Amino acid sequence: MRERKKKGASSPLRWAAVVFCMAVALSAGLSLTSEFLLSGAGLVLAAGVLLLFILLGIVFDIIGVSVTAADPRPLNSMAAHKERGAKEALLLVRNANRVSSVCNDVVGDICGIVSGVTGAVIVARVRQAFGLETILLSVGVTALISGLTIGGKALSKTFAIRRGTDVIYWVGRFLYLFRRRGKR
């Protein structure tokens, strides 16, 4: 019985280590992507990259909320009928706490950080292009990024809760495509 407690006690530490490594790798990857896309980019492309990171954060927030709200019963039925992606969707629902943590905390936070850095690049480029030296530009861009991110996530939460099973089923179908390719 003591061994069981000991094993269970190390599980949160192991999960924290996995999340830490995942966050470092994902953060590095998204930062490199951002740097690559922003190097030499104009204001329009930089704004597009910014919107891409904001949307990515919102999409993963939808997945993170949906996985906790999804009803496994229809997914069980779909899996019994061997519908593509149903098994993957069930696996997501069975691991909802971890999936939600990765989607909402890891990916969401990283997208927030990278979009903030992208906003700083946009502010620097606007200042350079137009010779502006005002703090209002920085405050305005930061406020706009925050508003779009928080507003987008607030708007998507109701959808994610109401349509959680459907969202997770489609995520499962997406993951099914990669599983099939991995088998070939």
C-alpha positions in Angstrom: 0.0 0.0 0.0 2.9 2.4 0.7 4.3 1.7 -2.6 1.1 2.7 -4.3 1.1 6.0 -2.4 4.7 6.6 -3.4 4.0 5.9 -7.0 0.9 8.2 -7.0 2.8 10.9 -5.2 5.4 11.1 -7.9 2.9 11.2 -10.7 2.1 15.0 -10.4 5.9 15.7 -10.4 6.3 13.6 -13.5 3.4 15.3 -15.2 4.8 18.7 -14.2 8.2 17.7 -15.7 6.5 16.6 -19.0 4.5 19.9 -19.1 7.6 21.9 -18.5 9.5 20.1 -21.3 6.5 20.5 -23.6 6.2 24.2 -22.8 9.9 24.8 -23.4 9.9 23.0 -26.8 6.6 24.5 -28.0 7.6 28.0 -26.9 10.9 27.7 -28.7 9.2 26.4 -31.8 6.5 29.1 -31.9 9.1 31.8 -31.1 11.3 30.6 -33.9 8.3 30.6 -36.3 7.4 34.1 -35.2 11.0 35.3 -35.6 11.2 33.7 -39.1 7.8 35.2 -40.2 8.5 38.6 -38.8 12.1 39.1 -40.1 11.8 41.6 -42.8 8.0 41.5 -42.8 6.0 44.6 -43.3 3.3 45.9 -40.9 0.5 44.0 -42.7 2.3 40.7 -42.5 3.2 41.3 -38.9 -0.4 42.1 -38.1 -1.4 38.9 -39.8 1.1 36.9 -37.8 -0.2 38.5 -34.6 -3.8 37.6 -35.5 -2.6 34.0 -36.3 -1.2 33.6 -32.8 -4.3 35.1 -31.2 -6.6 32.8 -33.2 -4.4 29.8 -32.3 -4.8 30.6 -28.6 -8.5 30.9 -29.0 -8.8 27.6 -30.9 -6.8 25.7 -28.3 -8.9 27.4 -25.6 -12.0 26.0 -27.3 -10.5 22.5 -27.4 -9.4 22.8 -23.7 -12.9 23.8 -22.6 -14.7 21.3 -24.9 -12.7 18.3 -23.6 -14.0 19.0 -20.1 -17.6 19.6 -21.3 -17.8 16.7 -23.8 -20.2 13.8 -23.2 -18.4 10.5 -23.7 -21.7 8.5 -24.4 -22.1 9.5 -28.0 -18.3 9.1 -28.6 -18.6 5.5 -27.1 -21.4 4.8 -29.6 -19.4 6.2 -32.5 -16.4 4.2 -31.5 -18.5 1.0 -31.3 -19.6 1.8 -34.9 -15.9 2.3 -35.8 -16.4 5.9 -36.9 -13.1 7.5 -37.8 -11.7 9.6 -34.9 -14.1 8.4 -32.3 -11.4 6.4 -30.4 -9.1 9.4 -30.5 -11.9 11.6 -29.2 -12.6 9.2 -26.3 -8.9 9.1 -25.4 -9.0 12.9 -25.2 -12.1 12.9 -23.0 -10.6 10.2 -20.7 -7.6 12.4 -20.2 -9.5 15.7 -20.1 -7.5 17.1 -17.2 -4.2 16.8 -19.0 -5.6 17.8 -22.4 -7.2 20.8 -20.9 -4.0 21.7 -19.1 -2.0 21.5 -22.3 -4.5 23.3 -24.5 -5.5 26.1 -22.1 -2.3 26.6 -20.0 0.6 25.5 -22.2 -0.5 26.5 -25.7 -2.8 29.3 -24.5 -0.1 31.0 -22.4 2.6 30.6 -25.0 0.3 32.1 -27.7 -0.3 35.0 -25.3 3.4 35.6 -24.8 4.3 35.3 -28.4 1.5 37.6 -29.5 2.7 40.1 -26.9 6.2 39.9 -28.4 4.8 40.2 -31.9 2.9 43.3 -30.7 6.1 44.8 -29.4 7.7 44.2 -32.9 4.7 45.9 -34.5 5.1 48.9 -32.2 8.8 49.2 -32.9 8.2 49.1 -36.7 5.4 51.7 -36.5 7.6 53.9 -34.4 10.5 53.5 -36.9 8.3 54.0 -40.0 6.4 57.0 -38.8 8.9 58.5 -36.3 6.5 58.3 -33.4 7.8 58.5 -29.9 4.7 58.1 -27.8 3.8 55.6 -25.1 0.2 55.7 -26.3 1.0 53.5 -29.3 2.4 50.8 -27.1 -0.5 51.0 -24.7 -3.0 50.9 -27.6 -1.4 47.8 -29.2 -1.2 46.0 -25.9 -4.9 46.9 -25.1 -6.0 45.7 -28.6 -4.1 42.4 -28.2 -5.6 41.8 -24.8 -9.1 42.7 -26.0 -9.0 40.4 -29.0 -7.5 37.5 -27.0 -9.8 37.8 -24.0 -12.9 38.8 -26.0 -12.3 35.9 -28.4 -11.9 33.4 -25.6 -15.0 34.7 -23.8 -17.0 34.4 -27.0 -15.8 30.9 -27.7 -16.4 29.5 -24.2 -20.2 29.2 -24.6 -19.7 27.5 -28.0 -17.2 25.1 -26.5 -19.5 24.2 -23.6 -22.6 23.7 -25.8 -20.8 21.9 -28.6 -18.0 20.2 -26.6 -18.7 16.7 -27.9 -18.8 17.8 -31.5 -15.6 19.8 -31.1 -13.8 16.9 -29.5 -15.1 14.5 -32.2 -13.7 16.7 -34.9 -10.4 17.0 -33.1 -10.4 13.2 -32.8 -11.0 13.0 -36.6 -8.0 15.4 -37.1 -5.8 13.2 -34.9 -7.0 10.1 -36.7 -5.5 11.4 -39.9 -2.1 11.5 -38.2 -2.5 8.1 -36.7 -3.3 6.6 -40.0 -0.3 8.3 -41.7 1.9 7.0 -38.9 0.9 3.4 -39.6 1.9 3.6 -43.2 
